[in-house]
Amino acid sequence: MAFQQDIISWYLSNKRSLPWRDTQDAYVIWLSEIILQQTRVEQGLPYFNRFLEAYPTVLDFAAATETQVLKLWQGLGYYSRGRNMLFTAKQIMELHDGVFPVKYDELIRLKGIGEYTAAAISSFSSGEAKAVLDGNVFRVLARYFGIETPINSTAGKKEFSELAQSLIHKEDPALYNQAIMEFGALQCKPKSPDCPSCPLQVSCFAKNNNLIPLLPVKLKKLTVKTRHINYFVCRDGDEILVNKRIDEDIWQHLYDFPSIETREAVSIYDEQFINNIKQNFGENVTVLPLVEIKHLLTHQIIYVQFFALSNYIINFNINAEAKWVSWADFDQLPQPRILTKFINNYFHK
């Protein structure tokens, strides 16, 4: 079919040189696929290199601690991916004797591996004819074939999945999958696609019907939550009081400072807020506001205020994970990016 051949020809002339494209090692491909979820290649590449250097095999990964994995992951966001990777590595040691599976039906049973990732790993590592369907592929198919069914609807997922599988290149599914994803990333981009040089422009439905900005269609169901987190910096000589987050929430199992979350922005002139601090840190505590930083996540806008405390008494139970650590030890612990930004830009150790 001309569609596949045109995309493959384009790919062979325009593809980026990326390290995970030079291997059929399922473990290495898995590393790249998980790290690049919700992440641009430019941002993810340094993380991929660091992880592969630290854990060259799935055996090495399975032997790591969660703290070590999250520290390497620090700054990449969506930390559940890192936790899931460690779980998966241990699964492979237990269920597959340390041999990374290469078949779709085995991969799809592993934690953190969905339909797209299983298709990518199986096709790239073993040549299994499973079509990948990520954001780039959705966009190419929606525009070229003029599909207006929302890509995040049940009907849309079924329609696109069936179409993608019908188009898979049986002789070289790995090459075709790489090609159509790269085509969407570089040529058929979300904004300002390079239509004048596109090899598919003559038969592209969206191009011929002025629908490029409108396709693909996606249902809007994202609700952005606003939060206010107030951090307290408690120092004792060269030590800082830190807290390991254990709740099912953002930054789970990362280390931050003791905090109080409030419904609205607060200040040292807010009587209820100050009383709350005194209940936890003693009646004679002194509160000094430091800085407020706005932190943007996909589903949340977080306003973070930092307060320095003095004359405090640590007589409260944050949770069993609260402890004093040296600054040197704190540097080795995984932290939310907002804390790293605060320490590097606004605070003197």
C-alpha positions in Angstrom: 0.0 0.0 0.0 1.3 3.4 -1.0 0.5 4.9 2.5 3.0 2.5 4.3 5.6 2.8 1.6 5.6 6.6 1.5 5.9 6.7 5.3 8.7 4.2 5.4 10.6 6.0 2.6 10.2 9.3 4.5 11.4 7.7 7.7 14.6 6.2 6.1 15.5 9.7 5.0 14.5 11.7 8.0 14.7 9.6 11.1 16.5 10.7 14.2 19.4 8.7 15.5 18.3 7.4 18.9 20.0 4.7 20.9 17.0 2.4 21.5 16.6 2.1 17.7 19.9 0.3 17.4 18.8 -2.7 19.4 16.3 -5.6 19.7 16.9 -5.9 23.4 13.4 -5.9 24.9 14.8 -4.5 28.2 16.4 -1.5 26.6 13.3 -0.9 24.4 11.1 -1.1 27.6 13.3 1.4 29.3 12.9 3.9 26.5 9.2 3.4 26.1 8.4 3.9 29.7 10.7 6.9 30.1 9.3 8.6 27.0 5.6 8.3 28.1 4.3 11.8 28.5 7.8 13.0 27.8 9.6 14.7 24.9 12.6 12.8 23.5 14.9 15.7 24.3 13.9 15.6 27.9 13.8 11.8 28.2 17.1 10.9 26.5 19.4 11.9 29.4 17.2 9.9 31.8 17.4 6.9 29.5 21.1 7.1 29.3 21.4 7.4 33.1 19.1 4.5 33.8 20.9 2.2 31.3 24.2 3.1 32.8 23.0 2.5 36.3 21.0 -0.7 35.4 22.4 -2.3 32.2 20.2 -5.4 32.6 16.8 -6.2 34.1 18.6 -8.1 36.8 20.4 -4.9 37.8 17.2 -3.0 37.8 15.4 -5.6 39.9 18.1 -5.3 42.6 17.7 -1.6 43.0 15.8 0.1 45.8 12.8 2.3 45.3 14.7 5.3 46.7 17.5 4.8 44.2 15.1 4.5 41.3 13.1 7.5 42.3 16.3 9.6 42.7 17.3 8.8 39.2 13.7 9.6 38.1 13.7 12.9 39.9 12.4 15.8 37.8 10.7 13.6 35.1 7.3 13.6 36.7 4.6 10.9 36.9 6.7 9.1 39.5 4.3 6.0 39.5 6.1 5.1 36.3 9.4 4.6 38.2 7.7 2.6 40.9 6.0 0.4 38.3 9.2 -0.2 36.5 10.8 -1.6 39.7 7.8 -3.8 40.3 8.0 -5.0 36.6 11.7 -5.8 36.9 11.1 -7.9 39.9 8.1 -9.6 38.2 10.4 -10.6 35.3 12.9 -12.1 37.7 10.2 -14.1 39.4 8.0 -15.1 36.5 10.4 -15.2 33.5 13.7 -16.1 35.2 15.2 -12.7 34.4 14.5 -13.0 30.6 12.5 -10.0 29.3 9.4 -11.2 27.4 9.2 -10.3 23.7 5.6 -11.5 22.9 2.6 -9.2 23.2 0.5 -11.6 25.2 3.2 -11.9 27.9 4.1 -8.3 28.0 0.5 -7.1 28.4 0.4 -8.9 31.8 3.2 -7.0 33.3 2.6 -4.0 35.5 2.8 -0.6 33.8 2.7 -2.1 30.3 -0.4 -1.2 28.4 -1.5 -2.0 24.8 0.7 0.6 23.1 3.9 -0.4 25.1 3.3 -4.1 24.6 2.9 -3.6 20.9 6.0 -1.4 20.7 8.2 -3.8 22.6 6.9 -6.9 20.8 7.3 -5.5 17.3 10.7 -3.8 17.9 12.3 -6.8 19.7 10.7 -9.8 17.9 9.0 -8.5 14.8 5.5 -9.3 16.0 2.9 -7.7 13.7 1.3 -5.6 16.4 0.4 -2.0 15.5 1.4 0.8 17.8 -1.1 3.5 18.6 0.3 6.5 20.4 -0.6 10.2 20.1 1.5 10.6 17.0 -0.2 7.7 15.2 -3.6 8.8 16.2 -2.9 12.2 14.7 -1.5 10.8 11.4 -4.4 8.4 10.9 -7.1 10.9 11.9 -5.8 13.5 9.4 -5.0 11.3 6.5 -8.2 9.3 6.6 -10.4 12.1 7.9 -11.7 10.4 11.0 -13.7 12.6 13.3 -14.5 10.1 16.0 -12.9 11.3 19.3 -9.6 9.4 19.9 -10.3 9.2 23.7 -13.8 7.7 23.3 -14.6 4.0 23.4 -15.7 4.0 19.8 -12.7 6.0 18.7 -10.2 3.7 20.4 -11.8 0.7 18.7 -12.0 2.3 15.3 -8.4 3.6 15.4 -7.1 0.3 16.8 -8.7 -1.7 14.0 -7.5 0.7 11.3 -3.9 0.7 12.7 -3.8 -3.1 12.8 -5.1 -3.3 9.2 -2.3 -1.1 8.0 0.6 -2.9 9.8 3.4 -3.8 7.4 3.5 -7.6 7.6 7.1 -8.0 6.3 8.6 -5.4 8.6 6.2 -4.3 11.3 9.0 -2.8 13.5 10.2 -0.5 10.7 6.7 0.6 9.9 5.8 1.3 13.5 8.9 3.3 14.0 8.2 5.2 10.8 4.6 6.2 11.5 5.5 7.4 15.1 8.4 9.4 13.8 6.3 10.8 11.0 3.8 12.1 13.5 6.5 13.5 15.8 8.4 15.4 13.1 6.2 15.9 10.0 2.6 15.7 11.0 3.1 17.7 14.2 0.2 18.8 16.4 0.7 22.5 15.5 2.2 23.8 12.3 2.7 20.5 10.5 5.0 20.6 7.5 2.3 20.0 4.9 4.1 21.5 1.9 6.9 18.9 2.1 4.6 16.0 3.2 4.7 12.9 0.9 1.1 12.2 1.8 -0.4 15.6 1.1 -2.0 14.8 -2.2 -4.3 12.1 -0.7 -4.5 13.5 2.9 -8.2 14.1 3.7 -7.5 16.8 6.3 -5.2 18.7 4.0 -7.7 18.6 1.1 -10.6 19.7 3.3 -8.9 22.3 5.5 -9.3 20.2 8.6 -5.7 20.1 9.8 -6.3 22.2 13.0 -9.4 20.2 13.8 -8.1 16.7 13.7 -7.8 14.6 15.7 -10.9 15.2 17.8 -10.5 14.7 21.5 -13.2 14.9 24.2 -12.5 17.5 26.8 -12.8 15.9 30.2 -9.7 17.2 32.0 -10.5 18.9 35.3 -7.6 20.9 36.7 -7.4 21.0 40.5 -5.9 24.0 42.4 -4.1 23.2 45.6 -2.2 25.2 48.3 0.7 23.4 50.1 2.6 25.2 52.8 6.1 23.8 53.6 8.0 24.4 56.9 11.7 24.5 56.9 13.0 23.3 60.2 16.8 23.3 60.7 19.0 22.0 63.5 22.6 22.8 62.7 23.6 20.9 59.6 20.4 18.8 59.6 17.0 19.4 58.1 13.6 17.8 59.0 12.2 15.8 56.1 9.2 13.8 55.5 8.6 10.8 53.2 5.3 11.1 51.5 3.3 7.9 51.9 -0.2 8.9 50.9 -1.7 7.9 47.5 -1.1 11.3 46.1 1.4 13.3 44.0 5.1 12.7 44.9 4.3 9.4 46.6 7.5 8.0 48.3 9.5 11.2 47.6 11.0 13.2 50.4 9.9 16.8 51.2 9.4 19.0 54.2 6.7 18.9 56.8 3.6 20.7 55.4 0.1 21.8 55.9 -2.3 21.8 52.9 -5.0 24.5 52.9 -8.0 25.2 50.7 -6.9 28.7 50.0 -3.8 30.8 50.1 -2.8 31.7 53.6 -0.4 34.1 55.3 1.2 34.7 58.7 -1.8 37.0 59.4 -4.2 34.2 59.1 -5.1 33.3 62.7 -6.4 29.8 62.0 -3.3 29.0 60.0 -0.9 30.2 62.7 -2.9 28.4 65.4 -2.5 25.2 63.4 1.2 25.7 63.2 1.4 26.3 66.9 -0.5 23.1 67.6 2.2 21.2 65.7 5.3 23.1 66.5 4.7 24.7 69.9 3.2 28.0 71.2 6.5 29.9 70.9 7.2 29.0 67.3 8.3 31.9 65.1 7.1 31.8 61.5 9.0 33.6 58.7 7.6 33.6 55.1 10.2 32.8 52.5 8.8 32.5 49.0 5.8 31.3 47.0 6.3 29.2 43.9 3.6 28.2 41.4 4.0 24.6 40.2 2.1 23.3 37.2 1.2 19.7 36.7 -1.0 18.1 34.0 -4.0 17.9 36.3 -3.1 20.3 39.1 -2.0 23.8 39.7 -0.1 23.9 43.0 0.7 27.1 44.9 3.6 26.2 47.2 4.6 28.5 50.1 7.8 28.0 52.1 8.1 29.2 55.7 11.1 29.1 57.9 10.4 28.1 61.5 12.4 28.8 64.7 11.8 28.3 68.4 9.8 25.2 67.5 9.3 22.0 69.4 9.0 18.8 67.4 6.2 17.3 69.4 3.9 16.1 66.6 3.6 13.0 64.6 3.7 13.7 60.9 4.0 10.0 60.2 6.6 7.3 60.8 8.7 8.5 58.0 9.6 12.0 59.4 13.2 12.3 60.3 16.3 14.5 60.6 18.9 14.2 57.9 22.0 16.0 56.9 21.9 18.2 53.8 24.3 15.8 52.1 22.0 12.9 52.8 19.0 14.9 51.7 20.7 15.5 48.3 20.8 11.8 47.8 17.0 11.3 48.5 14.4 11.7 45.7 12.6 15.0 46.0 9.8 16.8 44.2 11.1 19.2 41.6 9.6 22.1 43.5 11.8 21.4 46.5 14.9 21.2 44.4 14.0 24.5 42.7 13.5 26.1 46.1 16.8 24.9 47.5 18.8 25.8 44.5 17.3 29.2 43.8 15.9 30.6 47.1 17.6 29.0 50.0 21.1 28.9 51.5 22.1 25.7 53.3 
